[in-house]
Amino acid sequence: MMSTQDRMFPATAMPDREWWHALWPDPDKVVSALRIGQGIMVVDLGCGDGYFTAAIARQVGAGHVVGVDLDPVMLEQAQAAYEGMSNCSWLLGDAMALSRLLDASADYVLIANTFHGVPDKTAMAQEIAKALKPNGRLAIVNWHPLPREQTTVFGHPRGPKTAMRMSTEQTRKVVEPAGFKLETQVELPPYHYGAVFIRTH
């Protein structure tokens, strides 16, 4: 059965847990590479079952992380798994309404493995800009634009179709018109990169 997330944003549904954890064995290392600091307010947009949300919560310490997803089943799983984390909360809602969902502006928004399926990527970036503080950051974790048959986990091709994958330059071209500037790119082996943007206006 197709999830709510996959109906709204094609090829972005939460994958099978076993291969997902094999691909991302150390989510804390990913969060650290993306330069998510302590004491800040972070939104994990399209958080799924909260795999990266929990790592962010561990990183921000006295800060706060909000996991946002439009799939109630995924969000319930995340809430159940991370119920004891006092600096973590959850919001059910559409990413395209993010600024209206939040009670306060965020310092940092992470959108991991979802951006390739967003129909209007610049509109999404504009909505995220509204939800960020001045000089806030947006990190987009994307698959490198490699042929799908080359991105294997457990011997099988994984990830979105080859045609949906975006280079850093393609990502920059649709995000920067929304009021961002690419600050840095980090490699997230074996198949991903993180493009970190700063809000400029």
Backbone hydrogen bonds, N-H to C=O, Kabsch-Sander energy under -0.5 kcal/mol:
donor,donor_aa,acceptor,acceptor_aa,energy
7,R,3,S,-1.7
8,M,4,T,-1.9
9,F,5,Q,-3.2
12,T,9,F,-0.8
20,W,16,D,-2.1
21,H,17,R,-2.4
22,A,18,E,-1.4
23,L,19,W,-2.1
24,W,20,W,-2.2
29,K,26,D,-0.8
30,V,26,D,-1.3
31,V,27,P,-2.3
32,S,28,D,-2.2
33,A,29,K,-2.3
34,L,30,V,-1.7
35,R,32,S,-1.6
36,I,31,V,-1.6
37,G,35,R,-0.7
39,G,60,V,-3.5
40,I,37,G,-0.6
42,V,40,I,-0.6
42,V,64,H,-2.8
43,V,108,Y,-2.4
44,D,42,V,-0.5
44,D,66,V,-2.6
45,L,43,V,-0.9
45,L,110,L,-2.8
46,G,44,D,-0.5
46,G,68,V,-2.6
47,C,44,D,-0.7
47,C,68,V,-2.1
50,G,47,C,-2.1
54,A,50,G,-2.3
55,A,51,Y,-0.7
56,I,52,F,-2.4
57,A,53,T,-2.5
58,R,54,A,-2.0
59,Q,55,A,-1.6
60,V,56,I,-2.8
61,G,57,A,-1.0
63,G,60,V,-2.0
64,H,40,I,-2.2
65,V,87,N,-2.3
66,V,42,V,-2.5
67,G,65,V,-0.5
67,G,89,S,-2.8
68,V,44,D,-2.5
68,V,66,V,-0.6
69,D,91,L,-1.9
75,L,71,D,-2.2
76,E,72,P,-2.2
77,Q,73,V,-1.9
78,A,74,M,-2.2
79,Q,75,L,-2.6
80,A,76,E,-2.3
81,A,77,Q,-2.2
82,Y,78,A,-2.0
83,E,80,A,-0.7
85,M,82,Y,-1.7
86,S,84,G,-0.8
88,C,85,M,-1.1
89,S,65,V,-2.2
91,L,67,G,-2.8
93,G,69,D,-2.0
93,G,91,L,-0.6
97,A,94,D,-2.2
98,L,95,A,-1.6
100,R,97,A,-1.2
101,L,97,A,-1.2
101,L,98,L,-0.8
102,L,98,L,-1.7
106,A,131,A,-3.0
107,D,41,M,-2.4
108,Y,41,M,-1.6
109,V,137,R,-2.6
110,L,43,V,-3.1
111,I,139,A,-2.6
113,N,111,I,-0.5
113,N,141,V,-2.6
117,G,114,T,-1.9
118,V,115,F,-1.6
121,K,119,P,-0.6
124,M,120,D,-1.9
125,A,121,K,-2.3
126,Q,122,T,-2.3
127,E,123,A,-2.1
128,I,124,M,-2.2
129,A,125,A,-2.4
130,K,126,Q,-1.7
131,A,127,E,-1.0
131,A,128,I,-0.5
132,L,128,I,-0.7
132,L,129,A,-0.9
133,K,106,A,-2.9
135,N,199,R,-0.7
136,G,133,K,-2.3
137,R,107,D,-2.3
138,L,197,F,-2.4
139,A,109,V,-2.9
140,I,195,A,-2.5
141,V,111,I,-1.9
141,V,139,A,-0.5
142,N,140,I,-0.7
142,N,193,Y,-2.1
144,H,191,Y,-3.3
146,L,144,H,-2.8
150,Q,147,P,-2.3
151,T,147,P,-0.5
151,T,148,R,-1.3
152,T,150,Q,-1.1
153,V,156,H,-2.4
156,H,153,V,-1.5
158,R,148,R,-0.5
158,R,151,T,-2.9
164,M,161,K,-1.6
165,R,161,K,-0.7
165,R,162,T,-1.2
166,M,143,W,-0.6
171,T,167,S,-2.3
172,R,168,T,-2.9
173,K,169,E,-2.1
174,V,170,Q,-1.0
174,V,171,T,-0.6
175,V,171,T,-1.6
176,E,172,R,-2.6
178,A,175,V,-1.8
179,G,176,E,-1.9
180,F,176,E,-1.0
181,K,198,I,-1.9
183,E,196,V,-3.1
184,T,196,V,-1.7
186,V,194,G,-2.6
188,L,192,H,-2.5
192,H,188,L,-1.8
193,Y,142,N,-2.1
194,G,186,V,-2.9
195,A,140,I,-2.6
195,A,193,Y,-0.5
196,V,184,T,-2.9
196,V,194,G,-0.6
197,F,138,L,-3.5
197,F,195,A,-0.6
198,I,181,K,-2.6
199,R,136,G,-3.3
200,T,179,G,-2.7
201,H,179,G,-1.2
